[in-house]
Amino acid sequence: QVQLVESGGGLVQPGGSLRLSCAASGFTFVAYVMRWYRQAPGKERELVADITSAGGSHYADSVKGRFTISRDNAKNTVYLQMDSLKPDDTAVYYCNVVRYARNYWGQGTQVTVSS
């Protein structure tokens, strides 16, 4: 069965950095686009970044130039490097894959940006 397990969240000061990881299993990781979403309190879940199997990536305007998505197909892991963090980046971050038109989600990891 598909499993996505996020890690790496925490409390960081504005301007700081965090790297999130998502370990995937139960499917052929290399064949799928992987995505990071986030959901802040009282807001809808939003797409942050995605990466194709070949490494092509796209970003939400709000994180362009600050966040970097990457993947290690040998480790079945996708990463989100987050730099120059702002309080508005505070949210639960989720890893996502769409397989046979079905969305799969991890449990999420909390990122809090506060002084």
C-alpha positions in Angstrom: 0.0 0.0 0.0 1.1 3.6 -0.6 2.8 5.2 2.4 4.1 8.7 2.6 6.0 9.7 5.8 7.0 13.3 6.3 9.7 14.6 8.7 11.8 17.6 9.4 9.3 20.1 10.6 9.7 22.3 13.7 9.9 25.8 15.2 12.3 28.2 13.4 12.8 32.0 13.6 12.0 34.2 10.7 14.8 34.1 8.1 15.8 30.6 9.2 15.8 27.4 7.2 14.3 23.9 7.4 14.5 20.8 5.2 11.5 18.5 5.0 11.7 14.9 3.9 9.0 12.6 2.6 9.8 8.9 2.5 7.6 7.0 0.0 6.8 3.3 -0.3 4.3 1.0 -1.9 4.6 2.3 -5.5 7.1 2.9 -8.2 8.4 6.2 -6.9 10.5 7.1 -9.9 7.5 7.1 -12.2 5.4 9.7 -10.4 5.2 13.5 -9.9 5.7 14.3 -6.2 4.1 17.3 -4.6 4.4 19.3 -1.4 1.2 21.0 -0.1 0.6 23.1 3.0 -2.4 24.1 5.1 -2.4 27.0 7.5 -5.0 27.3 10.2 -8.3 28.5 8.7 -7.1 28.3 5.2 -7.4 25.8 2.3 -4.6 23.4 1.5 -2.4 24.9 -1.2 0.2 23.5 -3.6 3.7 24.6 -2.7 5.9 22.8 -5.2 6.0 19.7 -7.4 8.7 17.7 -9.1 8.6 15.4 -12.1 10.4 12.1 -12.3 13.1 13.8 -14.4 13.6 16.5 -11.9 11.6 19.4 -13.5 10.0 21.5 -10.8 7.3 24.2 -10.3 6.7 26.5 -7.4 3.9 28.6 -5.9 4.6 32.3 -6.4 4.7 32.8 -2.7 7.8 30.5 -2.3 9.7 31.0 -5.5 13.3 31.8 -4.9 13.1 30.6 -1.2 12.1 27.0 -1.4 13.7 24.2 -3.4 12.1 20.8 -4.1 14.3 17.8 -4.9 14.1 14.0 -5.0 16.4 11.1 -4.6 14.9 8.2 -6.7 17.4 5.7 -5.2 16.0 6.5 -1.7 12.4 7.0 -2.7 12.5 10.3 -1.0 11.4 13.8 -1.9 12.7 16.9 -0.1 11.7 20.5 0.4 14.5 22.9 1.4 12.9 26.0 2.9 15.1 29.1 3.3 14.3 32.7 4.3 11.3 31.5 6.2 8.5 33.9 7.0 5.7 33.8 9.6 3.3 33.3 6.7 5.0 30.0 5.9 3.6 28.6 9.2 1.5 25.6 8.3 1.2 21.8 8.3 3.2 20.5 5.2 2.0 17.4 3.4 3.6 15.2 0.8 1.3 14.0 -2.0 1.2 11.6 -4.9 -1.6 11.0 -7.3 -1.8 7.4 -8.4 -4.6 6.1 -10.7 -6.5 9.3 -10.1 -6.4 8.9 -6.3 -4.7 11.3 -4.0 -2.4 9.9 -1.3 -1.2 12.0 1.6 1.2 11.7 4.4 0.3 12.6 8.0 1.9 16.0 7.7 4.7 17.8 9.5 4.2 21.1 11.4 6.3 24.1 10.5 6.1 27.1 12.7 8.0 30.3 11.9 8.0 32.6 14.9 10.4 34.7 17.0 
